[in-house]
Amino acid sequence: MFKIHYFIKHTILSSIDFFYAPFKKLMPLQTFRYAACGGSNTLFDILLFSLSYNFLFKKEGLPIAHYTVSPHIAALIFSFSISFCTGFYLNRYIVFKASGLSKKSQLYRYMAVNAICILLNVVLLKTLVDYVGLYPTVSKIIATGFIIFFSYFSQTYFFFKPQIAAQELSRARNAG
């Protein structure tokens, strides 16, 4: 299993770093890796959402007990449950591999930011589909655009922030 993980990690890093050269002057490598991994995972999530909405749930509600989950929310839950795992893997082993945080700590932080993102997704999807009348896949793309900014800043400056930088910031606050 470790050989598979190493192969996947090495292949992804090599592929991303190969395309980094033209962007070197525009952004740091970590930001480029975040954009590449996040963009790929976002496209994967939207693809899963669209396929599950149209073919798995067939644009029909999902009855659970005495409640029916709307098809766009069921598709959101389905796509999120898969893209959450791939997103954590990419953030842990590709983007923020030098954060110094334990896997458990990173997972809890990643879960926290994604809990907020899923709530934002639900609110935006319900609003755009049920009240504005947009098609669910278009609504998902619009919602994702807003959530990308929140996700990037919260993961970069809080959730996967290197411990050393956090400790230095704490010392600076205590000294000043």
C-alpha positions as CSV (number, residue, x, y, z in Angstrom):
1,M,0.0,0.0,0.0
2,F,2.9,2.4,0.8
3,K,4.3,1.8,-2.7
4,I,1.0,2.8,-4.3
5,H,0.8,5.9,-2.1
6,Y,4.4,6.9,-3.0
7,F,3.8,6.3,-6.7
8,I,0.6,8.4,-6.7
9,K,2.2,11.2,-4.6
10,H,5.4,11.2,-6.8
11,T,3.4,11.2,-10.0
12,I,1.1,14.1,-9.0
13,L,4.0,16.2,-7.6
14,S,6.1,15.6,-10.8
15,S,3.2,16.5,-13.0
16,I,2.3,19.6,-11.2
17,D,5.9,20.8,-10.8
18,F,6.5,20.2,-14.5
19,F,3.9,22.8,-15.4
20,Y,5.1,25.3,-12.7
21,A,8.0,26.9,-14.7
22,P,5.8,29.5,-16.6
23,F,4.1,30.5,-13.3
24,K,7.3,30.7,-11.2
25,K,7.4,34.5,-11.3
26,L,3.7,34.9,-10.6
27,M,3.2,32.7,-7.5
28,P,5.1,30.5,-5.0
29,L,5.2,26.7,-5.7
30,Q,2.8,26.0,-2.8
31,T,0.1,28.4,-4.2
32,F,0.5,26.8,-7.7
33,R,0.2,23.3,-6.2
34,Y,-2.9,24.4,-4.2
35,A,-4.4,25.8,-7.4
36,A,-3.7,22.7,-9.4
37,C,-4.9,20.3,-6.8
38,G,-7.8,22.4,-5.7
39,G,-8.8,23.0,-9.3
40,S,-8.6,19.3,-10.2
41,N,-10.5,18.3,-7.2
42,T,-13.2,21.0,-7.8
43,L,-13.7,19.8,-11.4
44,F,-13.9,16.2,-10.1
45,D,-16.5,17.3,-7.5
46,I,-18.6,19.1,-10.1
47,L,-18.4,16.1,-12.5
48,L,-19.5,13.8,-9.7
49,F,-22.3,16.2,-8.8
50,S,-23.5,16.5,-12.3
51,L,-23.4,12.7,-13.0
52,S,-25.0,11.8,-9.7
53,Y,-27.8,14.5,-10.2
54,N,-28.6,13.4,-13.7
55,F,-27.9,9.6,-13.6
56,L,-27.8,8.3,-10.0
57,F,-30.7,10.4,-8.6
58,K,-32.2,11.0,-12.0
59,K,-33.3,14.5,-11.0
60,E,-35.7,13.0,-8.4
61,G,-35.8,13.5,-4.7
62,L,-34.3,10.9,-2.3
63,P,-36.8,9.6,0.2
64,I,-35.3,9.1,3.7
65,A,-37.7,8.1,6.4
66,H,-40.4,10.8,6.4
67,Y,-38.4,13.3,4.5
68,T,-37.4,13.7,0.9
69,V,-34.0,15.1,0.1
70,S,-34.0,17.2,-3.1
71,P,-31.9,15.7,-5.9
72,H,-29.4,18.6,-6.0
73,I,-28.8,18.3,-2.2
74,A,-28.5,14.5,-2.5
75,A,-26.0,14.9,-5.4
76,L,-24.1,17.5,-3.3
77,I,-23.8,15.0,-0.4
78,F,-22.7,12.2,-2.7
79,S,-20.1,14.3,-4.6
80,F,-18.8,15.8,-1.3
81,S,-18.3,12.5,0.4
82,I,-15.9,11.4,-2.4
83,S,-14.2,14.8,-3.1
84,F,-13.6,15.4,0.6
85,C,-11.4,12.3,0.7
86,T,-9.5,13.2,-2.5
87,G,-9.1,16.8,-1.4
88,F,-7.7,15.9,2.0
89,Y,-5.2,13.5,0.4
90,L,-4.1,16.2,-2.0
91,N,-3.8,18.9,0.7
92,R,-2.0,16.6,3.1
93,Y,0.5,15.0,0.8
94,I,0.9,17.4,-2.1
95,V,0.1,21.0,-1.1
96,F,0.8,21.3,2.6
97,K,3.2,18.5,3.2
98,A,5.6,20.7,5.1
99,S,3.1,22.0,7.6
100,G,4.5,20.0,10.5
101,L,1.0,19.2,11.8
102,S,0.0,15.6,12.6
103,K,-2.3,13.8,10.2
104,K,-5.0,13.8,12.9
105,S,-4.7,17.5,13.4
106,Q,-4.8,18.3,9.7
107,L,-7.8,16.0,9.3
108,Y,-9.7,17.8,12.1
109,R,-8.8,21.2,10.6
110,Y,-9.8,20.0,7.1
111,M,-13.1,18.7,8.4
112,A,-13.8,22.0,10.1
113,V,-13.2,24.1,6.9
114,N,-15.2,21.6,4.9
115,A,-18.1,21.6,7.3
116,I,-18.3,25.4,6.7
117,C,-18.0,24.8,3.0
118,I,-20.8,22.2,2.9
119,L,-23.1,24.6,4.8
120,L,-22.2,27.4,2.4
121,N,-22.9,25.0,-0.5
122,V,-26.3,23.9,0.8
123,V,-27.4,27.5,1.4
124,L,-26.1,28.7,-2.0
125,L,-27.6,25.7,-3.9
126,K,-31.0,26.0,-2.2
127,T,-31.0,29.7,-2.9
128,L,-29.9,29.5,-6.5
129,V,-31.9,26.4,-7.5
130,D,-35.1,26.7,-5.4
131,Y,-35.5,30.5,-5.3
132,V,-33.6,31.9,-8.3
133,G,-34.5,29.0,-10.6
134,L,-31.1,28.2,-12.0
135,Y,-30.1,24.7,-13.2
136,P,-28.4,22.7,-10.4
137,T,-25.1,22.2,-12.2
138,V,-24.8,25.9,-13.0
139,S,-25.7,26.7,-9.4
140,K,-23.0,24.3,-8.2
141,I,-20.4,26.0,-10.3
142,I,-21.4,29.4,-9.0
143,A,-21.5,28.3,-5.4
144,T,-18.1,26.6,-5.9
145,G,-16.6,29.9,-7.1
146,F,-17.5,31.7,-3.9
147,I,-16.4,28.8,-1.7
148,I,-12.9,28.5,-3.4
149,F,-11.9,31.9,-1.9
150,F,-13.1,31.0,1.6
151,S,-11.4,27.6,1.4
152,Y,-8.1,28.9,0.1
153,F,-7.6,31.6,2.7
154,S,-8.8,29.5,5.6
155,Q,-6.6,26.5,4.7
156,T,-3.5,28.6,3.9
157,Y,-3.7,30.9,6.9
158,F,-5.3,28.7,9.5
159,F,-6.1,25.1,8.9
160,F,-2.7,24.0,7.3
161,K,-0.6,26.8,8.6
162,P,2.9,25.6,9.5
163,Q,3.3,25.2,13.2
164,I,6.6,27.1,13.2
165,A,5.0,30.2,11.8
166,A,2.2,29.9,14.3
167,Q,4.7,29.6,17.2
168,E,6.7,32.6,15.9
169,L,3.5,34.6,15.7
170,S,2.6,33.7,19.2
171,R,6.0,34.7,20.5
172,A,5.8,38.0,18.6
173,R,2.4,38.7,20.2
174,N,3.7,37.9,23.7
175,A,6.8,40.0,23.2
176,G,5.0,43.0,21.8
